[in-house]
Amino acid sequence: MANKIQVPSDVIFTIRRYDPDNDTAPHYEDYKVHVDPGLTVLDGLHLIRENQDPTLSWRYSCRMGVCGSCGMLVNGRAMLACNNQILDISKRRLLIAPLPNFDIIKDLVPDLGSMFEKHQSIHPFLIRESDKEEMENPTGEYNQSEEELVRYLQFSYCIRCGCCMAACPTLATDDKYLGPMPLAQGYRWNADTRDEGFDRRRPIAGDTHSAYRCHYAGECSNVCPKGVDPARAIQLLKKQLVKDYFHLMKKGPGCQSQSSRTGSERNPKIPDPPPFTVEQT
Amino acid sequence: MRETKWWAWHMIAGIVIFVLLGLHMLITHFDDILGWFNVLGPSHAIEWENVVARAQNIFFAVTYVILLIAALFHGFYGARTIICEMNIGVGARKFVDVLFWLVGLALLIVGTWAAIASMAIKG
């Protein structure tokens, strides 16, 4: 189907403003912007700041949907401002607010600190218990099959933008709830065959305000700008926890490093790593 | 770990309810088609003789008690989940846990007593 040709339009940006130094409560202000086809929400905000109100604040960095900084609520939907064109959303009015479920620092800048603290609590990194020496001083690669990679691959695309956290109805009522991003990342590392950290993540993932509070509303997956499915990850995490409770989980060392240290033959197709760029002490 | 245990049994209780409630519905609403469980034959599932016959049957007594346990656990855990989502404090949550266990156990005792006592009813 051919794309509908868009024409320039004057769009009203209704933006929620809040300056903790001067305002007692948030309020809305309107800005009229002449929008050409192709202009993103982020471009529109830049135009407002350059031409109408230099005090307008928001967070951004890469401008291409990679850094996850410019998450905001646009016409009721959490999204990245850089990733969405204004005329695709509305030709008349955009209602822009900071991401819900977070404290607000100023205007459209949410305080993502609570999300990162929860993320940190789930140990979102590779944990090896069986061969710490190989982890510290690697001599080879950990081989994974395509099937093993696909188990967690999509969840590794998360950019921690917070859109899923903003869309979560459980988080809206229970601020202690861990939330879709940290839980999905917990599953991402549990599902990685190189990882052996399930036992360390289990008490956090199985806590009262954790995986079992998810009702599978699925809005986190709907809004994710990277196509990650956190709702599915949480259900798979529950499955892991229940299987572990009934002792049905396969345990043991994860995939082995293909190196002389582990007695495995190194894959000759994998080239040697480049030499160190700084002198090793 | 405790939450995992409770949630896992919550799911299992849901499956048990689905099966046993299905059986109950078959007996009370479909027996005019099936004609399996009632001594008076089709269309009399809630006649006194049929109710007494089922109550005196050890199979039904056991399944009703299992259904009672599953329903109480599933219902109270579900209610606890809703209350926990109101962001209550740790003390209030512990109070709800204790209260629900006590009320649930009391209802289980009453229900089990009713199932056992009805086995002694004269038809």
Interface residues (C-beta under 8 A of the other chain):
Chain A: T170 T173 D174 D175 K176 R202 P203 G206 D207 T208 H209 S210 Y212 R213 K238 L241 V242 D244 Y245 F246
Chain B: M1 E3 T4 K5 W7 A8 M11 T81 C84 E85 M86 N87 R93
